[in-house]
Amino acid sequence: MQLFRVAVVGAGPAGYFAAQALQGLQSDDLKFAIDMIEKLPTPWGLVRSGVAPDHPKIKSVS
């Protein structure tokens, strides 16, 4: 089994989806240890303050 340590910088929607994609790739032979790093005291970036109307999928993060 290979274990990869990954740092996702930014806990907004893009960081969340990147971590989710890596988790989806995991198998018995491939594992990821994922750390999310965020400079703000709360995660989710624009989801907390507003999302553009042409990006409705982003709202599904919360």
PDBQT receptor file of N, H, CA, C and O in Angstrom, charges set to zero:
ATOM      1  N   MET A   1       0.836  -1.182   0.000  1.00  0.00    +0.000 N 
ATOM      2  CA  MET A   1       0.000   0.000   0.000  1.00  0.00    +0.000 C 
ATOM      3  C   MET A   1       0.882   1.246   0.000  1.00  0.00    +0.000 C 
ATOM      4  O   MET A   1       1.851   1.340   0.753  1.00  0.00    +0.000 OA
ATOM      5  N   GLN A   2       0.529   2.194  -0.854  1.00  0.00    +0.000 N 
ATOM      6  H   GLN A   2      -0.259   2.118  -1.466  1.00  0.00    +0.000 HD
ATOM      7  CA  GLN A   2       1.229   3.471  -0.881  1.00  0.00    +0.000 C 
ATOM      8  C   GLN A   2       0.401   4.499  -0.125  1.00  0.00    +0.000 C 
ATOM      9  O   GLN A   2      -0.806   4.615  -0.339  1.00  0.00    +0.000 OA
ATOM     10  N   LEU A   3       1.056   5.246   0.763  1.00  0.00    +0.000 N 
ATOM     11  H   LEU A   3       2.036   5.152   0.937  1.00  0.00    +0.000 HD
ATOM     12  CA  LEU A   3       0.395   6.317   1.496  1.00  0.00    +0.000 C 
ATOM     13  C   LEU A   3       1.026   7.638   1.089  1.00  0.00    +0.000 C 
ATOM     14  O   LEU A   3       2.234   7.829   1.233  1.00  0.00    +0.000 OA
ATOM     15  N   PHE A   4       0.207   8.544   0.582  1.00  0.00    +0.000 N 
ATOM     16  H   PHE A   4      -0.774   8.388   0.465  1.00  0.00    +0.000 HD
ATOM     17  CA  PHE A   4       0.666   9.868   0.193  1.00  0.00    +0.000 C 
ATOM     18  C   PHE A   4       0.111  10.885   1.175  1.00  0.00    +0.000 C 
ATOM     19  O   PHE A   4      -1.085  10.883   1.467  1.00  0.00    +0.000 OA
ATOM     20  N   ARG A   5       0.978  11.756   1.686  1.00  0.00    +0.000 N 
ATOM     21  H   ARG A   5       1.949  11.758   1.448  1.00  0.00    +0.000 HD
ATOM     22  CA  ARG A   5       0.538  12.862   2.536  1.00  0.00    +0.000 C 
ATOM     23  C   ARG A   5       0.333  14.073   1.633  1.00  0.00    +0.000 C 
ATOM     24  O   ARG A   5       1.239  14.471   0.901  1.00  0.00    +0.000 OA
ATOM     25  N   VAL A   6      -0.852  14.648   1.689  1.00  0.00    +0.000 N 
ATOM     26  H   VAL A   6      -1.588  14.324   2.283  1.00  0.00    +0.000 HD
ATOM     27  CA  VAL A   6      -1.219  15.753   0.810  1.00  0.00    +0.000 C 
ATOM     28  C   VAL A   6      -1.657  16.937   1.661  1.00  0.00    +0.000 C 
ATOM     29  O   VAL A   6      -2.415  16.778   2.617  1.00  0.00    +0.000 OA
ATOM     30  N   ALA A   7      -1.177  18.120   1.310  1.00  0.00    +0.000 N 
ATOM     31  H   ALA A   7      -0.561  18.249   0.533  1.00  0.00    +0.000 HD
ATOM     32  CA  ALA A   7      -1.632  19.355   1.948  1.00  0.00    +0.000 C 
ATOM     33  C   ALA A   7      -2.475  20.120   0.936  1.00  0.00    +0.000 C 
ATOM     34  O   ALA A   7      -1.999  20.469  -0.144  1.00  0.00    +0.000 OA
ATOM     35  N   VAL A   8      -3.712  20.372   1.287  1.00  0.00    +0.000 N 
ATOM     36  H   VAL A   8      -4.098  20.088   2.164  1.00  0.00    +0.000 HD
ATOM     37  CA  VAL A   8      -4.593  21.195   0.463  1.00  0.00    +0.000 C 
ATOM     38  C   VAL A   8      -4.595  22.577   1.098  1.00  0.00    +0.000 C 
ATOM     39  O   VAL A   8      -5.040  22.748   2.233  1.00  0.00    +0.000 OA
ATOM     40  N   VAL A   9      -4.099  23.556   0.363  1.00  0.00    +0.000 N 
ATOM     41  H   VAL A   9      -3.738  23.418  -0.559  1.00  0.00    +0.000 HD
ATOM     42  CA  VAL A   9      -3.999  24.917   0.888  1.00  0.00    +0.000 C 
ATOM     43  C   VAL A   9      -5.248  25.689   0.466  1.00  0.00    +0.000 C 
ATOM     44  O   VAL A   9      -5.475  25.950  -0.716  1.00  0.00    +0.000 OA
ATOM     45  N   GLY A  10      -6.036  26.041   1.456  1.00  0.00    +0.000 N 
ATOM     46  H   GLY A  10      -5.851  25.829   2.416  1.00  0.00    +0.000 HD
ATOM     47  CA  GLY A  10      -7.295  26.731   1.213  1.00  0.00    +0.000 C 
ATOM     48  C   GLY A  10      -8.461  25.795   1.474  1.00  0.00    +0.000 C 
ATOM     49  O   GLY A  10      -8.607  24.771   0.807  1.00  0.00    +0.000 OA
ATOM     50  N   ALA A  11      -9.286  26.147   2.441  1.00  0.00    +0.000 N 
ATOM     51  H   ALA A  11      -9.168  26.979   2.983  1.00  0.00    +0.000 HD
ATOM     52  CA  ALA A  11     -10.421  25.300   2.804  1.00  0.00    +0.000 C 
ATOM     53  C   ALA A  11     -11.722  25.846   2.233  1.00  0.00    +0.000 C 
ATOM     54  O   ALA A  11     -12.784  25.719   2.843  1.00  0.00    +0.000 OA
ATOM     55  N   GLY A  12     -11.626  26.452   1.060  1.00  0.00    +0.000 N 
ATOM     56  H   GLY A  12     -10.763  26.556   0.565  1.00  0.00    +0.000 HD
ATOM     57  CA  GLY A  12     -12.824  26.906   0.362  1.00  0.00    +0.000 C 
ATOM     58  C   GLY A  12     -13.363  25.791  -0.513  1.00  0.00    +0.000 C 
ATOM     59  O   GLY A  12     -12.924  24.647  -0.393  1.00  0.00    +0.000 OA
ATOM     60  N   PRO A  13     -14.299  26.101  -1.385  1.00  0.00    +0.000 N 
ATOM     61  CA  PRO A  13     -14.897  25.079  -2.236  1.00  0.00    +0.000 C 
ATOM     62  C   PRO A  13     -13.885  24.306  -3.080  1.00  0.00    +0.000 C 
ATOM     63  O   PRO A  13     -13.990  23.085  -3.193  1.00  0.00    +0.000 OA
ATOM     64  N   ALA A  14     -12.914  24.987  -3.671  1.00  0.00    +0.000 N 
ATOM     65  H   ALA A  14     -12.828  25.979  -3.579  1.00  0.00    +0.000 HD
ATOM     66  CA  ALA A  14     -11.926  24.291  -4.507  1.00  0.00    +0.000 C 
ATOM     67  C   ALA A  14     -11.089  23.323  -3.682  1.00  0.00    +0.000 C 
ATOM     68  O   ALA A  14     -10.830  22.200  -4.115  1.00  0.00    +0.000 OA
ATOM     69  N   GLY A  15     -10.667  23.749  -2.497  1.00  0.00    +0.000 N 
ATOM     70  H   GLY A  15     -10.878  24.661  -2.145  1.00  0.00    +0.000 HD
ATOM     71  CA  GLY A  15      -9.900  22.863  -1.627  1.00  0.00    +0.000 C 
ATOM     72  C   GLY A  15     -10.713  21.666  -1.181  1.00  0.00    +0.000 C 
ATOM     73  O   GLY A  15     -10.214  20.542  -1.143  1.00  0.00    +0.000 OA
ATOM     74  N   TYR A  16     -11.982  21.917  -0.841  1.00  0.00    +0.000 N 
ATOM     75  H   TYR A  16     -12.387  22.830  -0.873  1.00  0.00    +0.000 HD
ATOM     76  CA  TYR A  16     -12.873  20.845  -0.415  1.00  0.00    +0.000 C 
ATOM     77  C   TYR A  16     -13.051  19.819  -1.532  1.00  0.00    +0.000 C 
ATOM     78  O   TYR A  16     -12.937  18.617  -1.294  1.00  0.00    +0.000 OA
ATOM     79  N   PHE A  17     -13.331  20.285  -2.747  1.00  0.00    +0.000 N 
ATOM     80  H   PHE A  17     -13.424  21.262  -2.941  1.00  0.00    +0.000 HD
ATOM     81  CA  PHE A  17     -13.539  19.365  -3.863  1.00  0.00    +0.000 C 
ATOM     82  C   PHE A  17     -12.259  18.623  -4.227  1.00  0.00    +0.000 C 
ATOM     83  O   PHE A  17     -12.319  17.464  -4.637  1.00  0.00    +0.000 OA
ATOM     84  N   ALA A  18     -11.100  19.268  -4.084  1.00  0.00    +0.000 N 
ATOM     85  H   ALA A  18     -11.051  20.209  -3.750  1.00  0.00    +0.000 HD
ATOM     86  CA  ALA A  18      -9.826  18.581  -4.342  1.00  0.00    +0.000 C 
ATOM     87  C   ALA A  18      -9.622  17.449  -3.343  1.00  0.00    +0.000 C 
ATOM     88  O   ALA A  18      -9.230  16.345  -3.722  1.00  0.00    +0.000 OA
ATOM     89  N   ALA A  19      -9.886  17.719  -2.075  1.00  0.00    +0.000 N 
ATOM     90  H   ALA A  19     -10.205  18.615  -1.767  1.00  0.00    +0.000 HD
ATOM     91  CA  ALA A  19      -9.752  16.676  -1.052  1.00  0.00    +0.000 C 
ATOM     92  C   ALA A  19     -10.747  15.547  -1.294  1.00  0.00    +0.000 C 
ATOM     93  O   ALA A  19     -10.414  14.373  -1.133  1.00  0.00    +0.000 OA
ATOM     94  N   GLN A  20     -11.958  15.903  -1.680  1.00  0.00    +0.000 N 
ATOM     95  H   GLN A  20     -12.229  16.857  -1.811  1.00  0.00    +0.000 HD
ATOM     96  CA  GLN A  20     -12.982  14.894  -1.959  1.00  0.00    +0.000 C 
ATOM     97  C   GLN A  20     -12.577  14.022  -3.151  1.00  0.00    +0.000 C 
ATOM     98  O   GLN A  20     -12.795  12.811  -3.136  1.00  0.00    +0.000 OA
ATOM     99  N   ALA A  21     -11.994  14.632  -4.174  1.00  0.00    +0.000 N 
ATOM    100  H   ALA A  21     -11.817  15.617  -4.186  1.00  0.00    +0.000 HD
ATOM    101  CA  ALA A  21     -11.547  13.870  -5.338  1.00  0.00    +0.000 C 
ATOM    102  C   ALA A  21     -10.441  12.891  -4.957  1.00  0.00    +0.000 C 
ATOM    103  O   ALA A  21     -10.433  11.751  -5.421  1.00  0.00    +0.000 OA
ATOM    104  N   LEU A  22      -9.514  13.329  -4.119  1.00  0.00    +0.000 N 
ATOM    105  H   LEU A  22      -9.521  14.255  -3.742  1.00  0.00    +0.000 HD
ATOM    106  CA  LEU A  22      -8.450  12.429  -3.666  1.00  0.00    +0.000 C 
ATOM    107  C   LEU A  22      -9.014  11.271  -2.850  1.00  0.00    +0.000 C 
ATOM    108  O   LEU A  22      -8.571  10.132  -2.997  1.00  0.00    +0.000 OA
ATOM    109  N   GLN A  23      -9.977  11.556  -2.001  1.00  0.00    +0.000 N 
ATOM    110  H   GLN A  23     -10.336  12.481  -1.881  1.00  0.00    +0.000 HD
ATOM    111  CA  GLN A  23     -10.593  10.484  -1.218  1.00  0.00    +0.000 C 
ATOM    112  C   GLN A  23     -11.271   9.469  -2.126  1.00  0.00    +0.000 C 
ATOM    113  O   GLN A  23     -11.265   8.272  -1.839  1.00  0.00    +0.000 OA
ATOM    114  N   GLY A  24     -11.849   9.941  -3.209  1.00  0.00    +0.000 N 
ATOM    115  H   GLY A  24     -11.854  10.913  -3.442  1.00  0.00    +0.000 HD
ATOM    116  CA  GLY A  24     -12.511   9.050  -4.158  1.00  0.00    +0.000 C 
ATOM    117  C   GLY A  24     -11.546   8.150  -4.908  1.00  0.00    +0.000 C 
ATOM    118  O   GLY A  24     -11.949   7.103  -5.416  1.00  0.00    +0.000 OA
ATOM    119  N   LEU A  25     -10.288   8.535  -4.985  1.00  0.00    +0.000 N 
ATOM    120  H   LEU A  25      -9.961   9.384  -4.571  1.00  0.00    +0.000 HD
ATOM    121  CA  LEU A  25      -9.275   7.735  -5.678  1.00  0.00    +0.000 C 
ATOM    122  C   LEU A  25      -8.673   6.652  -4.797  1.00  0.00    +0.000 C 
ATOM    123  O   LEU A  25      -7.950   5.786  -5.290  1.00  0.00    +0.000 OA
ATOM    124  N   GLN A  26      -8.962   6.689  -3.509  1.00  0.00    +0.000 N 
ATOM    125  H   GLN A  26      -9.549   7.392  -3.109  1.00  0.00    +0.000 HD
ATOM    126  CA  GLN A  26      -8.348   5.730  -2.593  1.00  0.00    +0.000 C 
ATOM    127  C   GLN A  26      -8.815   4.307  -2.897  1.00  0.00    +0.000 C 
ATOM    128  O   GLN A  26      -9.948   4.071  -3.316  1.00  0.00    +0.000 OA
ATOM    129  N   SER A  27      -7.900   3.378  -2.670  1.00  0.00    +0.000 N 
ATOM    130  H   SER A  27      -6.979   3.570  -2.330  1.00  0.00    +0.000 HD
ATOM    131  CA  SER A  27      -8.189   1.956  -2.847  1.00  0.00    +0.000 C 
ATOM    132  C   SER A  27      -7.369   1.191  -1.814  1.00  0.00    +0.000 C 
ATOM    133  O   SER A  27      -6.720   1.792  -0.958  1.00  0.00    +0.000 OA
ATOM    134  N   ASP A  28      -7.402  -0.126  -1.898  1.00  0.00    +0.000 N 
ATOM    135  H   ASP A  28      -7.929  -0.614  -2.593  1.00  0.00    +0.000 HD
ATOM    136  CA  ASP A  28      -6.597  -0.934  -0.978  1.00  0.00    +0.000 C 
ATOM    137  C   ASP A  28      -5.106  -0.680  -1.173  1.00  0.00    +0.000 C 
ATOM    138  O   ASP A  28      -4.320  -0.819  -0.236  1.00  0.00    +0.000 OA
ATOM    139  N   ASP A  29      -4.717  -0.308  -2.396  1.00  0.00    +0.000 N 
ATOM    140  H   ASP A  29      -5.355  -0.195  -3.157  1.00  0.00    +0.000 HD
ATOM    141  CA  ASP A  29      -3.304  -0.100  -2.713  1.00  0.00    +0.000 C 
ATOM    142  C   ASP A  29      -2.871   1.363  -2.656  1.00  0.00    +0.000 C 
ATOM    143  O   ASP A  29      -1.676   1.654  -2.713  1.00  0.00    +0.000 OA
ATOM    144  N   LEU A  30      -3.808   2.268  -2.546  1.00  0.00    +0.000 N 
ATOM    145  H   LEU A  30      -4.778   2.032  -2.500  1.00  0.00    +0.000 HD
ATOM    146  CA  LEU A  30      -3.494   3.696  -2.619  1.00  0.00    +0.000 C 
ATOM    147  C   LEU A  30      -4.289   4.449  -1.552  1.00  0.00    +0.000 C 
ATOM    148  O   LEU A  30      -5.520   4.430  -1.560  1.00  0.00    +0.000 OA
ATOM    149  N   LYS A  31      -3.586   5.108  -0.643  1.00  0.00    +0.000 N 
ATOM    150  H   LYS A  31      -2.587   5.124  -0.636  1.00  0.00    +0.000 HD
ATOM    151  CA  LYS A  31      -4.227   5.864   0.431  1.00  0.00    +0.000 C 
ATOM    152  C   LYS A  31      -3.660   7.279   0.482  1.00  0.00    +0.000 C 
ATOM    153  O   LYS A  31      -2.503   7.510   0.130  1.00  0.00    +0.000 OA
ATOM    154  N   PHE A  32      -4.487   8.218   0.922  1.00  0.00    +0.000 N 
ATOM    155  H   PHE A  32      -5.427   8.030   1.208  1.00  0.00    +0.000 HD
ATOM    156  CA  PHE A  32      -4.078   9.604   1.080  1.00  0.00    +0.000 C 
ATOM    157  C   PHE A  32      -4.339  10.058   2.510  1.00  0.00    +0.000 C 
ATOM    158  O   PHE A  32      -5.413   9.806   3.057  1.00  0.00    +0.000 OA
ATOM    159  N   ALA A  33      -3.374  10.716   3.110  1.00  0.00    +0.000 N 
ATOM    160  H   ALA A  33      -2.501  10.921   2.667  1.00  0.00    +0.000 HD
ATOM    161  CA  ALA A  33      -3.559  11.420   4.376  1.00  0.00    +0.000 C 
ATOM    162  C   ALA A  33      -3.633  12.897   4.000  1.00  0.00    +0.000 C 
ATOM    163  O   ALA A  33      -2.640  13.478   3.562  1.00  0.00    +0.000 OA
ATOM    164  N   ILE A  34      -4.795  13.498   4.169  1.00  0.00    +0.000 N 
ATOM    165  H   ILE A  34      -5.601  13.026   4.526  1.00  0.00    +0.000 HD
ATOM    166  CA  ILE A  34      -5.042  14.845   3.659  1.00  0.00    +0.000 C 
ATOM    167  C   ILE A  34      -5.151  15.838   4.815  1.00  0.00    +0.000 C 
ATOM    168  O   ILE A  34      -5.941  15.648   5.740  1.00  0.00    +0.000 OA
ATOM    169  N   ASP A  35      -4.348  16.900   4.747  1.00  0.00    +0.000 N 
ATOM    170  H   ASP A  35      -3.706  17.054   3.996  1.00  0.00    +0.000 HD
ATOM    171  CA  ASP A  35      -4.426  18.013   5.692  1.00  0.00    +0.000 C 
ATOM    172  C   ASP A  35      -4.918  19.233   4.931  1.00  0.00    +0.000 C 
ATOM    173  O   ASP A  35      -4.379  19.573   3.878  1.00  0.00    +0.000 OA
ATOM    174  N   MET A  36      -5.941  19.890   5.462  1.00  0.00    +0.000 N 
ATOM    175  H   MET A  36      -6.379  19.614   6.318  1.00  0.00    +0.000 HD
ATOM    176  CA  MET A  36      -6.427  21.127   4.855  1.00  0.00    +0.000 C 
ATOM    177  C   MET A  36      -5.893  22.293   5.676  1.00  0.00    +0.000 C 
ATOM    178  O   MET A  36      -6.014  22.310   6.901  1.00  0.00    +0.000 OA
ATOM    179  N   ILE A  37      -5.304  23.262   4.991  1.00  0.00    +0.000 N 
ATOM    180  H   ILE A  37      -5.206  23.248   3.996  1.00  0.00    +0.000 HD
ATOM    181  CA  ILE A  37      -4.693  24.419   5.643  1.00  0.00    +0.000 C 
ATOM    182  C   ILE A  37      -5.473  25.666   5.228  1.00  0.00    +0.000 C 
ATOM    183  O   ILE A  37      -5.665  25.927   4.040  1.00  0.00    +0.000 OA
ATOM    184  N   GLU A  38      -5.915  26.425   6.217  1.00  0.00    +0.000 N 
ATOM    185  H   GLU A  38      -5.759  26.213   7.182  1.00  0.00    +0.000 HD
ATOM    186  CA  GLU A  38      -6.705  27.626   5.954  1.00  0.00    +0.000 C 
ATOM    187  C   GLU A  38      -6.175  28.774   6.810  1.00  0.00    +0.000 C 
ATOM    188  O   GLU A  38      -5.934  28.595   8.004  1.00  0.00    +0.000 OA
ATOM    189  N   LYS A  39      -5.993  29.946   6.212  1.00  0.00    +0.000 N 
ATOM    190  H   LYS A  39      -6.188  30.092   5.243  1.00  0.00    +0.000 HD
ATOM    191  CA  LYS A  39      -5.484  31.092   6.976  1.00  0.00    +0.000 C 
ATOM    192  C   LYS A  39      -6.569  31.789   7.791  1.00  0.00    +0.000 C 
ATOM    193  O   LYS A  39      -6.273  32.448   8.787  1.00  0.00    +0.000 OA
ATOM    194  N   LEU A  40      -7.817  31.645   7.371  1.00  0.00    +0.000 N 
ATOM    195  H   LEU A  40      -8.057  31.110   6.561  1.00  0.00    +0.000 HD
ATOM    196  CA  LEU A  40      -8.909  32.283   8.098  1.00  0.00    +0.000 C 
ATOM    197  C   LEU A  40      -9.366  31.401   9.261  1.00  0.00    +0.000 C 
ATOM    198  O   LEU A  40      -9.124  30.194   9.254  1.00  0.00    +0.000 OA
ATOM    199  N   PRO A  41     -10.021  31.993  10.255  1.00  0.00    +0.000 N 
ATOM    200  CA  PRO A  41     -10.459  31.197  11.408  1.00  0.00    +0.000 C 
ATOM    201  C   PRO A  41     -11.602  30.233  11.089  1.00  0.00    +0.000 C 
ATOM    202  O   PRO A  41     -11.847  29.295  11.847  1.00  0.00    +0.000 OA
ATOM    203  N   THR A  42     -12.302  30.454   9.976  1.00  0.00    +0.000 N 
ATOM    204  H   THR A  42     -12.103  31.216   9.359  1.00  0.00    +0.000 HD
ATOM    205  CA  THR A  42     -13.392  29.559   9.592  1.00  0.00    +0.000 C 
ATOM    206  C   THR A  42     -13.179  29.078   8.157  1.00  0.00    +0.000 C 
ATOM    207  O   THR A  42     -12.656  29.826   7.331  1.00  0.00    +0.000 OA
ATOM    208  N   PRO A  43     -13.572  27.848   7.851  1.00  0.00    +0.000 N 
ATOM    209  CA  PRO A  43     -13.409  27.324   6.496  1.00  0.00    +0.000 C 
ATOM    210  C   PRO A  43     -14.533  27.766   5.563  1.00  0.00    +0.000 C 
ATOM    211  O   PRO A  43     -15.415  28.527   5.959  1.00  0.00    +0.000 OA
ATOM    212  N   TRP A  44     -14.496  27.297   4.357  1.00  0.00    +0.000 N 
ATOM    213  H   TRP A  44     -13.779  26.678   4.035  1.00  0.00    +0.000 HD
ATOM    214  CA  TRP A  44     -15.503  27.383   3.293  1.00  0.00    +0.000 C 
ATOM    215  C   TRP A  44     -15.420  28.620   2.418  1.00  0.00    +0.000 C 
ATOM    216  O   TRP A  44     -16.221  28.741   1.491  1.00  0.00    +0.000 OA
ATOM    217  N   GLY A  45     -14.509  29.535   2.653  1.00  0.00    +0.000 N 
ATOM    218  H   GLY A  45     -13.859  29.436   3.406  1.00  0.00    +0.000 HD
ATOM    219  CA  GLY A  45     -14.284  30.642   1.727  1.00  0.00    +0.000 C 
ATOM    220  C   GLY A  45     -15.554  31.381   1.338  1.00  0.00    +0.000 C 
ATOM    221  O   GLY A  45     -16.283  31.862   2.206  1.00  0.00    +0.000 OA
ATOM    222  N   LEU A  46     -15.825  31.477   0.032  1.00  0.00    +0.000 N 
ATOM    223  H   LEU A  46     -15.232  31.086  -0.673  1.00  0.00    +0.000 HD
ATOM    224  CA  LEU A  46     -16.959  32.250  -0.467  1.00  0.00    +0.000 C 
ATOM    225  C   LEU A  46     -18.310  31.670  -0.089  1.00  0.00    +0.000 C 
ATOM    226  O   LEU A  46     -19.309  32.388  -0.109  1.00  0.00    +0.000 OA
ATOM    227  N   VAL A  47     -18.367  30.405   0.252  1.00  0.00    +0.000 N 
ATOM    228  H   VAL A  47     -17.555  29.821   0.268  1.00  0.00    +0.000 HD
ATOM    229  CA  VAL A  47     -19.654  29.819   0.623  1.00  0.00    +0.000 C 
ATOM    230  C   VAL A  47     -20.229  30.539   1.839  1.00  0.00    +0.000 C 
ATOM    231  O   VAL A  47     -21.445  30.685   1.965  1.00  0.00    +0.000 OA
ATOM    232  N   ARG A  48     -19.362  30.983   2.722  1.00  0.00    +0.000 N 
ATOM    233  H   ARG A  48     -18.374  30.865   2.620  1.00  0.00    +0.000 HD
ATOM    234  CA  ARG A  48     -19.825  31.686   3.931  1.00  0.00    +0.000 C 
ATOM    235  C   ARG A  48     -20.309  33.095   3.618  1.00  0.00    +0.000 C 
ATOM    236  O   ARG A  48     -21.193  33.607   4.305  1.00  0.00    +0.000 OA
ATOM    237  N   SER A  49     -19.745  33.729   2.593  1.00  0.00    +0.000 N 
ATOM    238  H   SER A  49     -19.028  33.313   2.035  1.00  0.00    +0.000 HD
ATOM    239  CA  SER A  49     -20.090  35.128   2.332  1.00  0.00    +0.000 C 
ATOM    240  C   SER A  49     -20.933  35.333   1.082  1.00  0.00    +0.000 C 
ATOM    241  O   SER A  49     -21.461  36.425   0.871  1.00  0.00    +0.000 OA
ATOM    242  N   GLY A  50     -21.068  34.324   0.262  1.00  0.00    +0.000 N 
ATOM    243  H   GLY A  50     -20.639  33.437   0.433  1.00  0.00    +0.000 HD
ATOM    244  CA  GLY A  50     -21.888  34.455  -0.937  1.00  0.00    +0.000 C 
ATOM    245  C   GLY A  50     -21.292  33.716  -2.117  1.00  0.00    +0.000 C 
ATOM    246  O   GLY A  50     -20.073  33.595  -2.239  1.00  0.00    +0.000 OA
ATOM    247  N   VAL A  51     -22.160  33.225  -2.982  1.00  0.00    +0.000 N 
ATOM    248  H   VAL A  51     -23.150  33.323  -2.883  1.00  0.00    +0.000 HD
ATOM    249  CA  VAL A  51     -21.743  32.464  -4.155  1.00  0.00    +0.000 C 
ATOM    250  C   VAL A  51     -22.399  33.086  -5.376  1.00  0.00    +0.000 C 
ATOM    251  O   VAL A  51     -23.571  33.462  -5.338  1.00  0.00    +0.000 OA
ATOM    252  N   ALA A  52     -21.645  33.191  -6.450  1.00  0.00    +0.000 N 
ATOM    253  H   ALA A  52     -20.693  32.886  -6.480  1.00  0.00    +0.000 HD
ATOM    254  CA  ALA A  52     -22.188  33.740  -7.688  1.00  0.00    +0.000 C 
ATOM    255  C   ALA A  52     -23.348  32.870  -8.181  1.00  0.00    +0.000 C 
ATOM    256  O   ALA A  52     -23.286  31.647  -8.055  1.00  0.00    +0.000 OA
ATOM    257  N   PRO A  53     -24.393  33.464  -8.734  1.00  0.00    +0.000 N 
ATOM    258  CA  PRO A  53     -25.563  32.697  -9.173  1.00  0.00    +0.000 C 
ATOM    259  C   PRO A  53     -25.250  31.660 -10.256  1.00  0.00    +0.000 C 
ATOM    260  O   PRO A  53     -25.990  30.689 -10.411  1.00  0.00    +0.000 OA
ATOM    261  N   ASP A  54     -24.172  31.857 -10.997  1.00  0.00    +0.000 N 
ATOM    262  H   ASP A  54     -23.571  32.646 -10.871  1.00  0.00    +0.000 HD
ATOM    263  CA  ASP A  54     -23.847  30.900 -12.056  1.00  0.00    +0.000 C 
ATOM    264  C   ASP A  54     -23.012  29.723 -11.554  1.00  0.00    +0.000 C 
ATOM    265  O   ASP A  54     -22.519  28.937 -12.363  1.00  0.00    +0.000 OA
ATOM    266  N   HIS A  55     -22.844  29.584 -10.235  1.00  0.00    +0.000 N 
ATOM    267  H   HIS A  55     -23.244  30.223  -9.578  1.00  0.00    +0.000 HD
ATOM    268  CA  HIS A  55     -22.107  28.463  -9.642  1.00  0.00    +0.000 C 
ATOM    269  C   HIS A  55     -22.950  27.770  -8.562  1.00  0.00    +0.000 C 
ATOM    270  O   HIS A  55     -22.522  27.702  -7.409  1.00  0.00    +0.000 OA
ATOM    271  N   PRO A  56     -24.131  27.258  -8.907  1.00  0.00    +0.000 N 
ATOM    272  CA  PRO A  56     -25.005  26.676  -7.875  1.00  0.00    +0.000 C 
ATOM    273  C   PRO A  56     -24.426  25.430  -7.205  1.00  0.00    +0.000 C 
ATOM    274  O   PRO A  56     -24.773  25.134  -6.062  1.00  0.00    +0.000 OA
ATOM    275  N   LYS A  57     -23.552  24.697  -7.896  1.00  0.00    +0.000 N 
ATOM    276  H   LYS A  57     -23.270  24.938  -8.825  1.00  0.00    +0.000 HD
ATOM    277  CA  LYS A  57     -22.996  23.476  -7.307  1.00  0.00    +0.000 C 
ATOM    278  C   LYS A  57     -22.134  23.791  -6.085  1.00  0.00    +0.000 C 
ATOM    279  O   LYS A  57     -22.024  22.964  -5.179  1.00  0.00    +0.000 OA
ATOM    280  N   ILE A  58     -21.533  24.956  -6.051  1.00  0.00    +0.000 N 
ATOM    281  H   ILE A  58     -21.623  25.628  -6.787  1.00  0.00    +0.000 HD
ATOM    282  CA  ILE A  58     -20.687  25.348  -4.929  1.00  0.00    +0.000 C 
ATOM    283  C   ILE A  58     -21.484  25.339  -3.627  1.00  0.00    +0.000 C 
ATOM    284  O   ILE A  58     -20.942  24.995  -2.576  1.00  0.00    +0.000 OA
ATOM    285  N   LYS A  59     -22.756  25.709  -3.680  1.00  0.00    +0.000 N 
ATOM    286  H   LYS A  59     -23.197  25.988  -4.534  1.00  0.00    +0.000 HD
ATOM    287  CA  LYS A  59     -23.578  25.754  -2.471  1.00  0.00    +0.000 C 
ATOM    288  C   LYS A  59     -23.757  24.377  -1.846  1.00  0.00    +0.000 C 
ATOM    289  O   LYS A  59     -24.063  24.286  -0.657  1.00  0.00    +0.000 OA
ATOM    290  N   SER A  60     -23.577  23.311  -2.606  1.00  0.00    +0.000 N 
ATOM    291  H   SER A  60     -23.328  23.386  -3.572  1.00  0.00    +0.000 HD
ATOM    292  CA  SER A  60     -23.748  21.960  -2.063  1.00  0.00    +0.000 C 
ATOM    293  C   SER A  60     -22.621  21.586  -1.112  1.00  0.00    +0.000 C 
ATOM    294  O   SER A  60     -22.724  20.577  -0.415  1.00  0.00    +0.000 OA
ATOM    295  N   VAL A  61     -21.552  22.368  -1.064  1.00  0.00    +0.000 N 
ATOM    296  H   VAL A  61     -21.469  23.188  -1.630  1.00  0.00    +0.000 HD
ATOM    297  CA  VAL A  61     -20.428  22.079  -0.173  1.00  0.00    +0.000 C 
ATOM    298  C   VAL A  61     -20.860  22.155   1.278  1.00  0.00    +0.000 C 
ATOM    299  O   VAL A  61     -20.520  21.280   2.074  1.00  0.00    +0.000 OA
ATOM    300  N   SER A  62     -21.599  23.185   1.626  1.00  0.00    +0.000 N 
ATOM    301  H   SER A  62     -21.874  23.896   0.979  1.00  0.00    +0.000 HD
ATOM    302  CA  SER A  62     -22.013  23.344   3.019  1.00  0.00    +0.000 C 
ATOM    303  C   SER A  62     -23.128  22.389   3.341  1.00  0.00    +0.000 C 
ATOM    304  O   SER A  62     -23.617  22.370   4.471  1.00  0.00    +0.000 OA
TER     305      SER A  62
